[in-house]
Amino acid sequence: MNNQILNQNQLDAFTEVINIAVGKAAETLSLMIERKVSIEAPHIELIPKSGLIERFSDRFGAEALGVSIGYNGLINGVSTLFFEANEGKTLVDQLLAENKEDDWDDWDEDETDPEASFLELGFTDSDKEAIIEVGNLMINSLLGSVGNLVDSQLRYTAPVLKMRFNFQDEFGSLLHGQAFVIESIFTEQQSQVKGLLTLHFDIGDFLGTFLDKLNQLNDAVQVDQDDF
């Protein structure tokens, strides 16, 4: 782990914030589809932004399915939830299950359409909406928790789905600063799907506030433990 900003206690505190956010997202998703969806406690890394291409290329190859949401306020940046395309298809099949309808007729089969790759993998409009909703839930839950942590209301852009999110094109200009990479496993019944989520922003004047809040969380945990 390349962690030049957070010490271990601060990283542990931030991990707990993310755990709570992911748990809320899983509960909401389960209510939506009326079936239990579990999202395992995520593994969190803090890496240089310049290492994002290598990190994600090692996991996915040159590109992946990605749902992105931009945000601004006290912090400004972009968060993206990634799946390998076949795993994304598995996830939406699980989520839609009995409610899945054949809506192929709604598609424009023009191969020049950048979203035509949905057809190659059997994605339908319903699949597209489902994967966007998963990304929207996960990212908004995460960003809401980060915003609450620093007492700041963040403003979000609409989620954007890219079936072929090219890491070189998207991350090639990110040369400075740090990014959080959060890996989670989605489980519905017997199937598991791995998702990787990035949270990257310009630290700037936000760093002091961020670290102070994490230290406060860590101190509160230590007090609770000492009471036992």
C-alpha positions in Angstrom: 0.0 0.0 0.0 1.4 3.4 -1.0 0.0 5.6 1.8 1.8 9.0 2.0 -1.1 10.9 3.5 -2.9 8.7 6.1 -1.4 6.8 9.0 -2.8 3.4 9.8 -5.2 4.7 12.5 -6.6 7.3 10.1 -7.0 4.7 7.3 -8.8 2.4 9.7 -11.2 5.2 10.6 -11.8 6.0 7.0 -12.4 2.3 6.3 -15.1 2.2 9.0 -16.8 5.2 7.3 -16.8 3.3 4.0 -18.0 0.1 5.7 -21.1 1.9 7.0 -21.7 3.5 3.6 -21.5 0.2 1.8 -23.8 -1.5 4.3 -26.4 1.1 3.7 -26.1 0.7 -0.1 -26.6 -3.1 0.3 -29.7 -2.6 2.4 -31.2 -0.2 -0.1 -30.4 -2.5 -3.0 -32.0 -5.5 -1.2 -35.2 -3.5 -0.6 -35.4 -2.4 -4.2 -35.2 -6.0 -5.6 -36.9 -7.7 -2.6 -34.0 -10.2 -2.3 -30.9 -10.2 0.0 -27.9 -8.6 -1.6 -24.7 -8.6 0.5 -21.7 -6.4 -0.1 -18.6 -7.6 1.7 -16.6 -5.2 3.9 -14.4 -3.4 1.3 -10.7 -3.5 1.0 -9.3 0.1 0.7 -6.0 1.3 -0.8 -4.7 4.8 -1.1 -2.4 5.1 -4.2 -1.0 7.9 -6.3 -3.3 9.0 -9.1 -0.5 8.3 -11.5 -0.8 4.6 -10.6 -4.5 4.2 -11.5 -3.8 3.1 -15.0 -1.5 0.3 -13.9 -3.8 -0.7 -11.0 -6.9 -1.0 -13.1 -5.2 -2.4 -16.2 -3.8 -5.3 -14.0 -7.3 -6.1 -12.9 -9.4 -5.5 -16.1 -7.1 -5.1 -19.1 -7.2 -1.9 -21.1 -10.8 -1.0 -20.3 -13.9 -2.0 -18.2 -17.5 -1.1 -17.6 -17.7 2.0 -15.5 -20.4 4.2 -13.9 -19.0 7.7 -13.0 -20.4 10.6 -10.9 -18.7 13.9 -10.6 -19.0 16.0 -7.4 -18.0 19.4 -6.1 -18.2 21.3 -2.8 -15.5 21.3 -0.2 -13.9 18.6 -2.3 -14.1 18.3 -6.1 -13.5 15.1 -8.1 -15.0 12.0 -9.7 -16.0 8.6 -8.4 -16.3 5.6 -10.6 -17.6 2.1 -10.0 -16.0 -0.5 -12.3 -16.9 -4.1 -13.3 -15.4 -6.4 -15.8 -18.1 -6.4 -18.5 -19.1 -10.1 -18.0 -19.2 -9.6 -14.2 -21.4 -6.6 -14.8 -23.7 -8.7 -16.9 -23.9 -11.4 -14.2 -24.7 -8.7 -11.6 -27.6 -7.2 -13.5 -29.0 -10.7 -14.4 -29.0 -11.4 -10.6 -30.7 -8.1 -9.8 -33.4 -8.2 -12.5 -34.0 -12.0 -12.3 -37.7 -12.8 -12.7 -38.5 -9.2 -13.7 -36.1 -9.3 -16.7 -37.9 -8.6 -20.0 -36.6 -8.9 -23.5 -36.3 -5.4 -24.8 -34.0 -5.9 -27.7 -36.4 -4.1 -30.1 -35.6 -0.8 -28.3 -31.9 -1.0 -29.5 -30.4 0.8 -32.4 -28.1 -1.8 -33.9 -25.9 0.8 -35.7 -22.4 -0.6 -35.0 -21.0 3.0 -35.0 -22.9 3.7 -31.8 -20.4 3.7 -29.0 -22.9 1.8 -26.8 -23.3 -0.9 -29.4 -21.0 -3.1 -27.4 -24.0 -3.7 -25.1 -25.3 -5.9 -27.9 -22.1 -7.9 -28.1 -22.5 -8.9 -24.5 -26.3 -9.3 -24.4 -27.0 -6.1 -22.5 -30.4 -4.6 -22.9 -31.9 -1.3 -21.9 -33.1 -2.8 -18.6 -29.5 -4.0 -17.9 -28.2 -0.6 -18.6 -30.6 1.1 -16.2 -29.8 -1.6 -13.5 -26.0 -1.1 -13.7 -26.4 2.7 -13.6 -28.7 2.3 -10.5 -26.1 0.1 -8.7 -23.4 2.6 -9.5 -25.6 5.5 -8.4 -26.4 3.8 -5.1 -22.8 2.8 -4.3 -21.3 6.2 -5.2 -23.9 8.4 -3.6 -23.7 6.4 -0.4 -20.0 6.7 -0.4 -19.9 10.4 -1.2 -22.7 11.1 1.2 -20.6 9.5 4.0 -17.5 11.5 3.0 -19.5 14.7 2.9 -21.0 14.0 6.3 -17.5 13.3 7.6 -16.3 16.8 6.7 -19.6 18.5 7.4 -20.0 19.5 3.7 -22.9 19.1 1.3 -21.6 17.8 -2.0 -23.3 18.5 -5.3 -23.4 15.6 -7.8 -23.6 15.2 -11.6 -25.9 12.7 -13.2 -24.3 9.1 -13.4 -22.7 8.3 -16.7 -22.2 4.7 -17.9 -19.3 3.9 -20.2 -19.3 0.3 -21.5 -15.7 0.6 -22.6 -14.1 2.9 -20.0 -10.6 3.3 -21.3 -8.1 3.8 -18.4 -5.4 5.4 -20.5 -7.8 8.0 -21.9 -9.5 8.7 -18.6 -6.6 8.6 -16.1 -3.7 9.5 -18.3 -3.8 13.2 -17.3 -4.0 12.4 -13.5 -0.4 12.9 -12.5 -0.5 14.4 -9.0 -2.3 13.6 -5.8 -3.8 10.4 -4.3 -6.8 8.3 -5.1 -8.7 5.8 -2.9 -9.4 2.4 -4.6 -12.2 0.4 -2.9 -12.7 -3.2 -3.8 -16.0 -4.9 -2.8 -17.7 -8.2 -3.6 -21.4 -8.2 -4.4 -23.2 -11.4 -3.4 -26.8 -12.4 -4.4 -27.7 -16.1 -3.6 -24.7 -18.2 -4.8 -23.0 -15.8 -7.2 -20.3 -13.3 -6.4 -19.2 -10.3 -8.5 -16.2 -8.1 -7.7 -16.4 -4.3 -8.1 -13.7 -1.7 -7.9 -14.6 1.8 -7.0 -12.3 4.9 -7.2 -12.6 8.1 -5.3 -10.1 10.7 -6.4 -10.1 14.4 -5.6 -7.7 17.4 -5.3 -6.7 17.4 -1.6 -5.8 21.1 -1.3 -7.1 22.8 1.8 -9.4 19.9 2.4 -6.6 17.7 3.7 -6.4 19.3 7.2 -10.2 19.0 7.7 -10.2 15.4 6.5 -7.4 14.3 8.7 -8.8 16.1 11.8 -12.1 14.3 11.3 -10.5 10.9 11.0 -8.4 11.5 14.1 -11.6 12.4 16.0 -13.2 9.2 14.8 -10.2 7.2 15.9 -10.1 8.9 19.3 -13.8 8.1 19.8 -13.2 4.4 18.9 -10.4 4.3 21.4 -12.6 5.8 24.2 -15.3 3.2 23.5 -12.8 0.3 23.6 -11.3 1.6 26.9 -14.8 1.5 28.5 -15.0 -2.2 28.2 
